[in-house]
């Protein structure tokens, strides 16, 4: 049969037409240039797939497979099936030709379906591969940027409340040492505070032998310091806001030194009282300035441990006064107190001002330098600077009288929590127990020497503070306050029961060790919780806008409570006896426990900004203002 398009036979017409089409379209330059890529794709994809040329190149010997593929899906992948032999006979009956045509058509339809399925599969594979390539292209610059940033700053671990990387150290030794130095410098002032508190006990006997003083005058020697501290606490707030934290703390060294020199050179009771008043003034200012300074300079990860250094060195000062008083008389003991003010003054000259105070004065570059000194010269402080800027922006939105702001609705929770902690700290009876320890042991009829018992309690008070330093950043503030409250409640109830049984005539001499044991546990519990934590949280929970004035208010309130407790303790004993007084303190401690459970927040590991937002609902107003601005701009 002749394969010519003019052939009247149907099959001959089709085959002749395809031959002419192959002659017209085949052999172009574009097709020949594309054959190299098709061949490479064939080798890469394997023998099963081959790209059919976008323009068919058919000849008289074209197989049915190529025919089906070129007609069904030009420019796509098609399986390479074995070629179907072509019938080349030129003479056959009409029926044979018709049967051959039907078989060819059916086979063509089958191969077309296969070709379409493979085309869809290939397109899906290429889309997936393209998406993967696109993701890779987008991710490579990001990975490269991360690598570059990590090479620049390898020690930029999360700080100020951010989640930390796994196994990342809390702080680095480089900037940890600078923070330790600042904490020790401030704590030297706290040591003088403790020395001032412990001075009267060892100096009283030698002072009585030198100066002519009465019982009432001795009471004023001990009581004038809390009164002066009350005045110092009130003055301290405006001082740390106006002159700065650092300058105010440095200034406390001068009244300390003058006060001790007046006492050491006193020729009468008036100079002694004047010297004690000067020391009390510095005690009041330092009591609020020390925790504020540490709270604004130390990172959250170590703020608990380093924030307790003032309390620890304060107890060291008390112990130093007790032991030095064994060998030194009251004059030489005063000279020792004056000598402590000198290293305190020199160390504070080296430490920087707090970055937060610089921000309140719009001294951003000074704040950056101070923060860089505290964190280390190789540490990136930009993130912390942004947080300080945001915090100050929120504080600047609040205008008006600063003392009125103390009672603003958003600040009331923080102020009341601070006042509550100070109230329960002093109303737990700790100052009454410390000041009247010898009297308590004498009235208990214990078989242990009262002076020895006082020294033992002083040592326990000293050691327990270091225990709190180790635990506070592991257990948190609230857990230690729970332990402190429960231990004081149990020991005061037991001690009150001892006094009650003694008062009703029960022989308690076989239990003469109980008062000392109860007071040791009582002081231990107080020193790990309600002793240092209210002062630590004073610098944590008060918002930056009112921190100075609120700290002044809380400190003044604390010293007022201390004065009331120490002055009224003998009168309360006369009214409700010793067991009633001790039980009264235990009831107050129980109320304090519920106060901690329901109102005191946990501040461990949180930045000051996070604490402030939690207590005041921070940045809500800023978001509302920004939203209003956007709405106005949109309109």
URBEL-V985490 format. One record per residue. N is the residue number from 1. RES is the residue in one letter. SS is DSSP state (alpha for helix, beta for strand, coil for the rest). Layout:
N;RES;SS, N;RES;SS
This chain:
1;X;coil, 2;X;coil, 3;X;coil, 4;X;coil, 5;X;coil, 6;X;coil, 7;X;coil, 8;X;coil, 9;X;coil, 10;X;alpha, 11;X;alpha, 12;X;alpha, 13;X;alpha, 14;X;alpha, 15;X;alpha, 16;X;alpha, 17;X;alpha, 18;X;alpha, 19;X;alpha, 20;X;alpha, 21;X;alpha, 22;X;alpha, 23;X;alpha, 24;X;alpha, 25;X;alpha, 26;X;coil, 27;X;coil, 28;X;coil, 29;X;alpha, 30;X;alpha, 31;X;alpha, 32;X;alpha, 33;X;alpha, 34;X;alpha, 35;X;alpha, 36;X;alpha, 37;X;alpha, 38;X;alpha, 39;X;alpha, 40;X;alpha, 41;X;alpha, 42;X;alpha, 43;X;alpha, 44;X;alpha, 45;X;alpha, 46;X;coil, 47;X;coil, 48;X;coil, 49;X;beta, 50;X;beta, 51;X;beta, 52;X;coil, 53;X;coil, 54;X;coil, 55;X;coil, 56;X;coil, 57;X;coil, 58;X;coil, 59;X;coil, 60;X;coil, 61;X;coil, 62;X;coil, 63;X;coil, 64;X;alpha, 65;X;alpha, 66;X;alpha, 67;X;alpha, 68;X;alpha, 69;X;alpha, 70;X;alpha, 71;X;alpha, 72;X;alpha, 73;X;coil, 74;X;coil, 75;X;coil, 76;X;coil, 77;X;beta, 78;X;beta, 79;X;beta, 80;X;coil, 81;X;coil, 82;X;coil, 83;X;coil, 84;X;coil, 85;X;coil, 86;X;coil, 87;X;coil, 88;X;coil, 89;X;coil, 90;X;coil, 91;X;coil, 92;X;coil, 93;X;coil, 94;X;alpha, 95;X;alpha, 96;X;alpha, 97;X;alpha, 98;X;alpha, 99;X;alpha, 100;X;alpha, 101;X;alpha, 102;X;alpha, 103;X;alpha, 104;X;alpha, 105;X;alpha, 106;X;alpha, 107;X;alpha, 108;X;alpha, 109;X;alpha, 110;X;alpha, 111;X;alpha, 112;X;alpha, 113;X;alpha, 114;X;alpha, 115;X;alpha, 116;X;alpha, 117;X;alpha, 118;X;alpha, 119;X;alpha, 120;X;alpha, 121;X;alpha, 122;X;alpha, 123;X;alpha, 124;X;alpha, 125;X;alpha, 126;X;alpha, 127;X;alpha, 128;X;alpha, 129;X;alpha, 130;X;alpha, 131;X;alpha, 132;X;alpha, 133;X;alpha, 134;X;alpha, 135;X;alpha, 136;X;alpha, 137;X;alpha, 138;X;alpha, 139;X;alpha, 140;X;alpha, 141;X;alpha, 142;X;alpha, 143;X;alpha, 144;X;alpha, 145;X;alpha, 146;X;alpha, 147;X;alpha, 148;X;alpha, 149;X;alpha, 150;X;alpha, 151;X;alpha, 152;X;alpha, 153;X;coil, 154;X;coil, 155;X;coil, 156;X;coil, 157;X;coil, 158;X;coil, 159;X;coil, 160;X;coil, 161;X;coil, 162;X;coil, 163;X;coil, 164;X;coil, 165;X;coil, 166;X;coil, 167;X;coil, 168;X;coil, 169;X;coil, 170;X;coil, 171;X;coil, 172;X;coil, 173;X;alpha, 174;X;alpha, 175;X;alpha, 176;X;alpha, 177;X;alpha, 178;X;alpha, 179;X;alpha, 180;X;alpha, 181;X;alpha, 182;X;alpha, 183;X;alpha, 184;X;alpha, 185;X;alpha, 186;X;alpha, 187;X;alpha, 188;X;alpha, 189;X;alpha, 190;X;alpha, 191;X;alpha, 192;X;alpha, 193;X;alpha, 194;X;alpha, 195;X;alpha, 196;X;alpha, 197;X;alpha, 198;X;alpha, 199;X;alpha, 200;X;alpha, 201;X;alpha, 202;X;alpha, 203;X;alpha, 204;X;alpha, 205;X;alpha, 206;X;alpha, 207;X;alpha, 208;X;alpha, 209;X;alpha, 210;X;alpha, 211;X;coil, 212;X;coil, 213;X;coil, 214;X;coil, 215;X;alpha, 216;X;alpha, 217;X;alpha, 218;X;alpha, 219;X;alpha, 220;X;alpha, 221;X;alpha, 222;X;alpha, 223;X;alpha, 224;X;alpha, 225;X;alpha, 226;X;alpha, 227;X;alpha, 228;X;alpha, 229;X;alpha, 230;X;alpha, 231;X;alpha, 232;X;alpha, 233;X;alpha, 234;X;alpha, 235;X;alpha, 236;X;alpha, 237;X;alpha, 238;X;alpha, 239;X;alpha, 240;X;alpha, 241;X;alpha, 242;X;alpha, 243;X;coil, 244;X;coil, 245;X;alpha, 246;X;alpha, 247;X;alpha, 248;X;alpha, 249;X;alpha, 250;X;alpha, 251;X;alpha, 252;X;alpha, 253;X;alpha, 254;X;alpha, 255;X;alpha, 256;X;alpha, 257;X;alpha, 258;X;alpha, 259;X;alpha, 260;X;alpha, 261;X;alpha, 262;X;alpha, 263;X;alpha, 264;X;alpha, 265;X;coil, 266;X;coil, 267;X;coil, 268;X;coil, 269;X;alpha, 270;X;alpha, 271;X;alpha, 272;X;alpha, 273;X;alpha, 274;X;alpha, 275;X;alpha, 276;X;alpha, 277;X;alpha, 278;X;alpha, 279;X;alpha, 280;X;alpha, 281;X;alpha, 282;X;alpha, 283;X;alpha, 284;X;alpha, 285;X;alpha, 286;X;alpha, 287;X;alpha, 288;X;alpha, 289;X;alpha, 290;X;alpha, 291;X;alpha, 292;X;alpha, 293;X;alpha, 294;X;alpha, 295;X;alpha, 296;X;alpha, 297;X;alpha, 298;X;coil, 299;X;coil, 300;X;alpha, 301;X;alpha, 302;X;alpha, 303;X;alpha, 304;X;alpha, 305;X;alpha, 306;X;alpha, 307;X;alpha, 308;X;coil, 309;X;alpha, 310;X;alpha, 311;X;alpha, 312;X;alpha, 313;X;alpha, 314;X;alpha, 315;X;alpha, 316;X;alpha, 317;X;alpha, 318;X;alpha, 319;X;alpha, 320;X;alpha, 321;X;alpha, 322;X;alpha, 323;X;alpha, 324;X;alpha, 325;X;alpha, 326;X;alpha, 327;X;alpha, 328;X;coil, 329;X;coil, 330;X;alpha, 331;X;alpha, 332;X;alpha, 333;X;alpha, 334;X;alpha, 335;X;alpha, 336;X;alpha, 337;X;alpha, 338;X;alpha, 339;X;alpha, 340;X;alpha, 341;X;alpha, 342;X;alpha, 343;X;alpha, 344;X;alpha, 345;X;alpha, 346;X;alpha, 347;X;alpha, 348;X;alpha, 349;X;alpha, 350;X;alpha, 351;X;coil, 352;X;coil, 353;X;coil, 354;X;coil, 355;X;alpha, 356;X;alpha, 357;X;alpha, 358;X;alpha, 359;X;alpha, 360;X;alpha, 361;X;coil, 362;X;coil, 363;X;coil, 364;X;alpha, 365;X;alpha, 366;X;alpha, 367;X;alpha, 368;X;alpha, 369;X;alpha, 370;X;alpha, 371;X;alpha, 372;X;alpha, 373;X;alpha, 374;X;alpha, 375;X;alpha, 376;X;coil, 377;X;coil, 378;X;coil, 379;X;coil, 380;X;coil, 381;X;coil, 382;X;alpha, 383;X;alpha, 384;X;alpha, 385;X;alpha, 386;X;alpha, 387;X;alpha, 388;X;alpha, 389;X;alpha, 390;X;alpha, 391;X;alpha, 392;X;alpha, 393;X;alpha, 394;X;alpha, 395;X;alpha, 396;X;alpha, 397;X;coil, 398;X;coil, 399;X;coil, 400;X;coil, 401;X;coil, 402;X;alpha, 403;X;alpha, 404;X;alpha, 405;X;alpha, 406;X;coil, 407;X;coil, 408;X;coil, 409;X;alpha, 410;X;alpha, 411;X;alpha, 412;X;alpha, 413;X;alpha, 414;X;alpha, 415;X;alpha, 416;X;alpha, 417;X;alpha, 418;X;alpha, 419;X;alpha, 420;X;alpha, 421;X;alpha, 422;X;alpha, 423;X;alpha, 424;X;alpha, 425;X;alpha, 426;X;alpha, 427;X;alpha, 428;X;coil, 429;X;coil, 430;X;alpha, 431;X;alpha, 432;X;alpha, 433;X;alpha, 434;X;alpha, 435;X;alpha, 436;X;coil, 437;X;alpha, 438;X;alpha, 439;X;alpha, 440;X;alpha, 441;X;alpha, 442;X;alpha, 443;X;alpha, 444;X;alpha, 445;X;coil, 446;X;coil, 447;X;coil, 448;X;coil, 449;X;coil, 450;X;alpha, 451;X;alpha, 452;X;alpha, 453;X;alpha, 454;X;alpha, 455;X;alpha, 456;X;alpha, 457;X;alpha, 458;X;alpha, 459;X;alpha, 460;X;alpha, 461;X;alpha, 462;X;alpha, 463;X;alpha, 464;X;alpha, 465;X;alpha, 466;X;alpha, 467;X;alpha, 468;X;alpha, 469;X;alpha, 470;X;alpha, 471;X;alpha, 472;X;alpha, 473;X;alpha, 474;X;alpha, 475;X;alpha, 476;X;coil, 477;X;alpha, 478;X;alpha, 479;X;alpha, 480;X;alpha, 481;X;alpha, 482;X;alpha, 483;X;alpha, 484;X;alpha, 485;X;alpha, 486;X;alpha, 487;X;alpha, 488;X;alpha, 489;X;alpha, 490;X;alpha, 491;X;alpha, 492;X;alpha, 493;X;alpha, 494;X;alpha, 495;X;alpha, 496;X;alpha, 497;X;alpha, 498;X;alpha, 499;X;alpha, 500;X;alpha, 501;X;alpha, 502;X;alpha, 503;X;alpha, 504;X;coil, 505;X;coil, 506;X;coil, 507;X;coil, 508;X;coil, 509;X;alpha, 510;X;alpha, 511;X;alpha, 512;X;coil, 513;X;coil, 514;X;alpha, 515;X;alpha, 516;X;alpha, 517;X;alpha, 518;X;alpha, 519;X;alpha, 520;X;alpha, 521;X;alpha, 522;X;alpha, 523;X;alpha, 524;X;alpha, 525;X;alpha, 526;X;alpha, 527;X;alpha, 528;X;alpha, 529;X;coil, 530;X;coil, 531;X;coil, 532;X;coil, 533;X;alpha, 534;X;alpha, 535;X;alpha, 536;X;alpha, 537;X;alpha, 538;X;alpha, 539;X;alpha, 540;X;alpha, 541;X;alpha, 542;X;coil, 543;X;coil, 544;X;coil, 545;X;coil, 546;X;coil, 547;X;alpha, 548;X;alpha, 549;X;alpha, 550;X;alpha, 551;X;alpha, 552;X;alpha, 553;X;alpha, 554;X;alpha, 555;X;alpha, 556;X;alpha, 557;X;alpha, 558;X;alpha, 559;X;alpha, 560;X;alpha, 561;X;alpha, 562;X;alpha, 563;X;alpha, 564;X;alpha, 565;X;alpha, 566;X;alpha, 567;X;alpha, 568;X;alpha, 569;X;alpha, 570;X;alpha, 571;X;alpha, 572;X;alpha, 573;X;alpha, 574;X;alpha, 575;X;alpha, 576;X;alpha, 577;X;alpha, 578;X;alpha, 579;X;alpha, 580;X;alpha, 581;X;alpha, 582;X;alpha, 583;X;alpha, 584;X;alpha, 585;X;alpha, 586;X;alpha, 587;X;alpha, 588;X;alpha, 589;X;alpha, 590;X;alpha, 591;X;alpha, 592;X;alpha, 593;X;alpha, 594;X;alpha, 595;X;alpha, 596;X;alpha, 597;X;alpha, 598;X;alpha, 599;X;alpha, 600;X;coil, 601;X;coil, 602;X;coil, 603;X;coil, 604;X;coil, 605;X;coil, 606;X;coil, 607;X;coil, 608;X;alpha, 609;X;alpha, 610;X;alpha, 611;X;alpha, 612;X;alpha, 613;X;alpha, 614;X;alpha, 615;X;alpha, 616;X;alpha, 617;X;coil, 618;X;coil, 619;X;coil, 620;X;alpha, 621;X;alpha, 622;X;alpha, 623;X;alpha, 624;X;alpha, 625;X;alpha, 626;X;alpha, 627;X;alpha, 628;X;alpha, 629;X;alpha, 630;X;alpha, 631;X;alpha, 632;X;alpha, 633;X;alpha, 634;X;alpha, 635;X;coil
